[in-house]
């Protein structure tokens, strides 16, 4: 996932990207255009610039699966307070596990969702490893 630059045919110069990410976006007064610059490839790829752009003018690669929620400005329209509250209240930590393996595609979906969870700092330093080999699991649980 990389930001490549700006689609100047779409850009309306609203400067939302600049206000969201002044580290990598700037307004060039001389050329009257928005400029994206990340020479050291340090952009965290948080996608907030794309979310703020009303014209979808941020060029990127390998971000086709990113949800943009077109037309949705109010997060409460995505999921109701009651539904979210019921979900958060009902969650429990279960420590008695079934012997049945969780299908790989289910684990991949869980990991994908976890990778999008808020961190409070826009960084993704946590790494997870799924271990399905029974011998390795036994060794780890015995240690």
C-alpha positions in Angstrom: 0.0 0.0 0.0 1.7 3.1 -1.2 0.6 6.7 -1.8 1.9 7.6 -5.2 0.8 11.3 -5.4 -2.1 13.4 -6.5 -4.5 13.1 -9.4 -4.5 16.7 -10.5 -7.5 16.2 -12.8 -9.6 15.3 -9.7 -8.0 17.6 -7.1 -10.1 20.6 -6.1 -7.3 22.1 -3.9 -9.4 21.8 -0.7 -6.2 21.1 1.2 -7.9 18.5 3.4 -4.9 16.2 2.8 -2.5 18.9 3.9 -4.4 19.6 7.1 -4.7 15.8 7.8 -1.0 15.0 7.0 1.2 18.1 6.8 4.3 15.9 7.1 3.8 14.5 3.6 1.4 16.8 1.9 2.0 20.5 1.2 0.6 23.3 -0.9 3.0 24.7 -3.5 2.2 28.4 -3.7 4.2 28.9 -6.8 2.5 26.1 -8.8 -0.8 26.4 -7.0 -1.0 22.6 -6.4 -0.9 20.0 -3.6 2.4 18.1 -3.4 3.0 14.7 -1.8 6.5 13.9 -0.8 7.8 10.9 1.1 11.4 10.4 -0.1 12.3 8.1 2.8 9.1 6.0 2.5 8.0 6.7 6.1 4.3 7.2 5.4 2.4 5.0 7.9 -0.3 4.3 5.2 -3.0 5.1 7.6 -5.2 6.2 4.7 -6.6 9.2 6.5 -5.6 11.5 3.6 -7.7 9.3 1.2 -10.6 9.4 3.7 -10.5 13.2 3.9 -10.3 13.8 0.1 -13.7 14.6 -1.2 -12.6 14.0 -4.8 -10.7 10.7 -4.4 -7.6 12.4 -5.8 -5.0 10.6 -3.8 -3.2 8.1 -6.1 -2.2 4.8 -4.5 -1.2 1.3 -5.3 -2.5 -1.9 -3.8 -5.2 -0.2 -1.8 -8.2 -1.5 -3.8 -9.7 -3.3 -0.8 -9.7 -0.3 1.5 -13.2 0.7 2.6 -14.1 4.3 2.0 -17.7 4.6 3.1 -18.6 7.1 0.3 -21.1 9.7 1.5 -20.9 8.7 5.2 -19.7 11.5 7.4 -21.3 10.5 10.7 -19.8 7.2 12.1 -23.1 6.5 13.9 -24.7 5.8 10.5 -22.3 2.8 10.1 -23.4 1.0 13.2 -25.9 2.1 15.8 -24.9 2.9 19.3 -27.2 0.2 20.7 -25.7 -2.5 18.4 -22.1 -1.5 19.2 -22.9 -1.2 22.9 -24.5 -4.6 22.9 -21.6 -6.2 21.1 -19.0 -4.6 23.4 -21.0 -5.5 26.5 -21.5 -9.1 25.4 -17.9 -9.9 24.6 -16.3 -12.3 27.0 -12.9 -13.8 27.3 -13.3 -17.6 27.1 -10.4 -19.7 28.3 -11.9 -23.2 27.7 -11.1 -24.0 24.1 -12.6 -26.5 21.8 -10.4 -29.2 20.2 -11.8 -28.2 16.8 -9.4 -26.1 14.6 -10.6 -22.7 13.5 -10.7 -22.6 9.6 -7.8 -20.7 8.1 -10.1 -18.3 6.2 -11.8 -17.4 9.5 -8.5 -16.7 11.1 -7.4 -14.6 8.2 -10.5 -12.5 8.5 -9.9 -12.0 12.2 -6.3 -11.0 11.6 -7.3 -8.6 8.9 -9.9 -6.9 11.2 -7.3 -6.8 14.0 -4.8 -5.1 11.8 -7.3 -2.2 11.3 -8.0 -1.7 15.0 -7.2 1.8 16.4 -3.8 2.1 18.1 -4.1 5.6 19.4 -0.9 6.6 17.6 -1.5 5.6 13.9 1.3 3.0 14.1 1.1 -0.8 13.6 3.9 -2.3 15.7 2.1 -5.3 17.1 2.8 -8.5 15.3 0.8 -11.7 15.6 1.6 -15.2 14.7 -0.9 -18.0 14.2 0.3 -21.4 15.3 -1.8 -24.4 14.3 0.7 -27.2 14.7 -0.5 -29.2 17.7 3.0 -30.2 18.8 4.2 -26.6 18.9 1.0 -25.5 20.8 1.6 -28.3 23.3 5.3 -27.2 23.8 4.3 -23.6 24.3 1.5 -24.5 26.8 3.8 -26.7 28.8 6.6 -24.1 29.1 
